[in-house]
Amino acid sequence: MLEGISGTDFILGMSAVGAGLAAIAGIGPGIGQGYAAGKAAEGVGRQPEAQGDIIRTMVLGQAIAETTGIYGLIIAIILLFVKPLVG
């Protein structure tokens, strides 16, 4: 005999699914930062005298790219532990 799932259980289940999808948001920044670091290494190899400018620009770009992953992590934590959708 199958019993129906309660609304609260459904919301908690979907919150877990949403948290998993939000955690996947960390993949994009990781790929982008690796690509940027590789290109920065190539640039320093070609122009060692411009190392300071290249590294500064790379670190600024990586900091901006990392905010996407941090936002995804914050959303996942909120969905799992704060449970904002359950009244």
C-alpha positions in Angstrom: 0.0 0.0 0.0 1.5 3.3 -1.1 1.1 6.3 1.2 1.2 9.8 -0.1 4.1 12.0 0.6 3.5 15.1 2.7 4.0 18.6 1.4 6.8 19.2 3.9 8.7 16.1 2.9 8.3 17.1 -0.8 9.6 20.6 -0.1 12.6 19.2 1.8 13.4 16.7 -0.9 13.3 19.4 -3.6 15.4 21.6 -1.4 18.0 18.9 -1.4 17.9 18.6 -5.1 18.2 22.4 -5.5 21.2 22.4 -3.1 22.9 19.7 -5.2 22.3 21.8 -8.4 23.6 24.9 -6.7 26.7 23.1 -5.6 27.4 22.2 -9.3 27.8 25.9 -9.9 31.4 25.5 -8.5 32.5 23.6 -11.7 32.4 26.7 -14.0 34.6 28.9 -11.9 37.1 26.1 -11.4 37.5 25.5 -15.1 37.7 29.3 -15.8 40.3 29.9 -13.1 42.4 27.0 -14.3 42.3 28.3 -17.9 43.2 31.9 -16.7 46.1 30.6 -14.6 47.4 28.6 -17.6 47.2 31.7 -19.9 48.8 33.8 -17.3 51.7 31.3 -17.0 52.0 31.5 -20.8 52.0 35.3 -20.7 54.7 35.4 -18.1 56.8 32.9 -20.1 56.6 35.2 -23.1 57.1 38.5 -21.3 58.8 38.0 -17.9 59.1 41.7 -17.4 55.3 42.1 -17.4 54.9 39.5 -14.6 53.4 41.9 -12.1 50.8 43.2 -14.4 49.8 39.8 -15.6 49.6 38.3 -12.1 47.6 41.3 -10.8 45.1 41.0 -13.6 44.8 37.2 -13.3 44.2 37.4 -9.5 41.5 40.1 -10.0 39.7 38.0 -12.6 39.9 34.9 -10.5 38.4 36.7 -7.5 35.5 37.9 -9.6 35.0 34.4 -11.1 35.1 32.8 -7.7 32.1 34.8 -6.5 29.8 32.6 -8.7 31.0 29.5 -6.8 30.6 31.1 -3.5 27.0 32.2 -4.3 26.2 28.7 -5.3 27.6 27.3 -2.0 25.7 29.9 0.1 22.4 28.9 -1.7 23.1 25.2 -1.1 23.8 25.8 2.6 20.7 27.9 3.0 18.5 25.3 1.3 20.0 22.4 3.4 20.2 23.9 6.9 18.0 27.0 7.1 15.1 25.4 5.2 13.5 28.7 4.1 10.6 27.1 2.2 9.2 25.2 5.2 6.7 27.3 7.1 
